[in-house]
Structures are given as C-alpha cells and as structure tokens.
C-alpha cells in the first residue's frame, strides 16, 4: 500500500470517528463541532471518552424537574403556613370571646404546665383576683393527698378553687409563706 492510500484510509477513518463522536455528542447535549474534531484526530480515544461522559440533556431535565418540584413544595409550604396562621388567629379570637363571656384571661396561664397539672378540662383560666399582698403570682404548690403538685400560677390555683376541684382543706404553699396552709385560709383564693 502506498502512502496515498494510507492517507486516504486515515482520512476516511477520521471522518467516520468524527461523525460518530459528533452524533453521540449531539445526543448527549454536548458541542458537536468540537467532538467531531476530537473524533477526527484522536479516533477511538475520543469515542471512548464521549461514551463515558454523562448526558447533559438528562441532567438538565433532572435539574429542571427538581426546580419545578422545589417551587411546588415551597408554594405548598407557604400555603400551609398561611392556613396555620389563619387557624391560629381564628382560635385566638374564639378563645378571647370565650374568655370575655367567662370573665377570665387564659393568656396568663403558663404554656409549660407539668403533666397532670389540669385535673379537669375546664381549668384553663385565670382568676380575676390577685394573690394576697406580699405573695408572688407564680410558684404556688399544692399538696394533694400527700403528693406535691406545681408550681402553678395563683390564677390557675384560684381557677381550680372556683371550679370546685381544689377543696378548702388542701394544703398550699408559695415562697414567702412560713409553712403550708390550707387553701381556705388564703385570701382571694376562693370566690367571696
């Protein structure tokens, strides 16, 4: 074989490899002209490399789908937050109306009461009366059947007394008292 035939075979092989690399590059969303020349000059090596590269079209489609899903989830989260805020405002308004009708203020009740601190469902509420002079509004303890409960606010203890779930002979204590005293002996605790 002469050098002319060998040159012609190399040229045809380069064109074939260039065309194959360009076709694969096009299907993977890559630069077809660049891959044609790489295939033309580096033949099999370029073909192997382009076959191993990821498909940019698939990756772009995944990113696009992911972005659409993220946008949908953000909107769904925003809608849920709006619904929750509307429900919270509605609930607060209803509780305020309820408080007005009963003449109590439930916003004074601490949010972190110990488990079992409300022995009946109607005890959430504050007393319109205030603690006796010199005694704090919070930190009240109840000794019920030998077990100590609390600390509670004076408003909660007073609400239990008004509801009838705190007998007058139950012992109560708050810092500032020398000893445990019966609930009935505490001023402002029971309704007049």
Buried (B, 14 or more C-beta within 10 A) or exposed (E): EEEEEEEEEEEEBBEEBBBBBBBBBBEBBBEBEEBBBBBBEBBEEBBEBBEEEEBEEEEEEEEEEEEEEEEEEEEEEEEEEEEEEEEEEEEEEEEEEEBEEEEBBBEBBEEEBEEEBBEEEEBBBBBEBEBBEEBEEBBBBBBBEEEEBBBBBBBBBBBBBBEEBBEEEBBBBBEEBEEEEEBBEBEBBBEE
